[in-house]
Amino acid sequence: MIVVDDLGWADVGYNDHSGVFQTPNIDALSTKGLTFTDAYAGAANCAPSRAVLMSGQYSPRHGVYTVSPSTRGNAKTRKLIPEPNTNDLEDDVITMAEMFQKQGYTTGNFGKWHLGLDPKTQGFDHNVAGYQKGHPKTYFSPYNLPFITDGPDGEYLPDRLTSEVIDWISAVKEQPFFAYIPFYTVHTPLEATESVKQKYLDHPLIRNERHATFAAMVELMDINVGRIMRSLEQQKLLDNTLVIFTSDNGGIRSISYQDPLRGGKGSYYEGGTRVPLVVSFPNRIAPRTDATPVINADLYPTLASVINADVSKQTLDGSDLSPLWFDNKTLEKRNLYWHFPIYLQAYNASADQSRDPLFRTRPGSTMRQGKWKLHHYFEDNVFELYDLENDLGEHVNLAAYLPKIVNNLSKDLNSWRTAINAPIPTELNPKFDPEFTLNHTNKKLLQDKGR
């Protein structure tokens, strides 16, 4: 299971509308596998999405809503007191890795964990470089990361992690194994080898050095995906290995535009939550493209089914996708939900395409039902409704024109929030200053416009 960090839906070659990104190995995996066009992360930023993935539970069950604190942004611009955030998965949560262990699999983590101090206490037999923090200070050795020895000066971390994965699989391949490969890339800091970066600096469609460095990081990540796939083939493991490729959330829009999707990382518009997802299992999963809306919470119950793990006593919010994967059966219609009772400040007020220039996220919930996407924001109790079939970019809010649909969807949303005990912040923030907010917004927009 390869989970790339901050890789947007539009940042892989097979989805790229910009003509910039070169991901031949991921594209080849997509051609040979099952590619989901409407796949979602469980949250719009790192830790909560990974918590949903590893627990199989929506955020209100484990309380991981963001990367702490939940009080992001200027206090004078927040109308409500947000819910407190939980940083790590609690010990009583049975992680996906623990599920694999119970079924006799040996388990390895290679890269970002972000859900506790040491993944070896949460289901992994082997760990390289995974700990509580969400990104390294540098991608070049010396890394100064726990649980990994520094390599030669200048060694590139994704290369090293891939070598560690390949060596580990070679050592354990005679038994069932679960390799979790959460590359720290393409998260900031933006760092890539100079030769690849230079290629993109000379690219006519590159906007600036940050964009070039990011594109180089994507290509270098893709090269390492290719290394993993070739190693599986050389070790004659490919035909008996299920490979999953995805991302933990949308891309940072101020670095890489997610067009035609609106917004990016931290936003609950499509650009923040829709992600690449490819599932490959030669001769068992037929290569094709599927538009079924799925979410990373689905991977836990699906993999439980694949390895015959009994999870009947666990609370899991996802659906078992194995009939869809293996038999191309239609998934029973259901709603997808996101809940974020927190604040997450803007990256770039002018470019983020958020609802509010100061925040990528203000407290609220979203849901998807078929082609409909509903947003509900708590500060002003306002709904937004989008028809994703005809308005993938969420440009036209139809809430005022289709009140019956809003009413029906909001009933489902309220029922879900009640059933899952989702907290809704209501306490007013005494520090909120509307005049300061207006002036601060004006200032940020003019500053960002000049970047």
Secondary structure, 3 states (H helix, E strand, C coil): CEEECCCCHHHCCCCCCCCCCCCHHHHHHHHHCEEEEEEECCCCCHHHHHHHHHHCCCHHHHCCCCCCCCECCCHHHCCECCCCCCCCCCCCCCCHHHHHHHCCCEEEEECCCCCCCCHHHCCCCEEECCCCCCCCCCCECCCCCCCCCCCCCCCEHHHHHHHHHHHHHHHHCCCCEEEEECCCCCCCCCCCCHHHHHHHHCCCCCCCHHHHHHHHHHHHHHHHHHHHHHHHHHCCCHHHCCEEEEECCCCCCCCCCCCCCCCCCCCCCHHHHEEEEEEECCCCCCCEEECCCEEHHHHHHHHHHHCCCCCCCCCCCCCCCHHHHHHCCCCCCCCEEEEECCEEECCCCCCCCCCECCEEECCEEEEEECCEEEEEECCCCEEEEEECCCCCCCCCCCCCCCHHHHHHHHHHHHHHHHHHCCCCCCCECCCCCHHHHHHHHHHHHHHHHCC
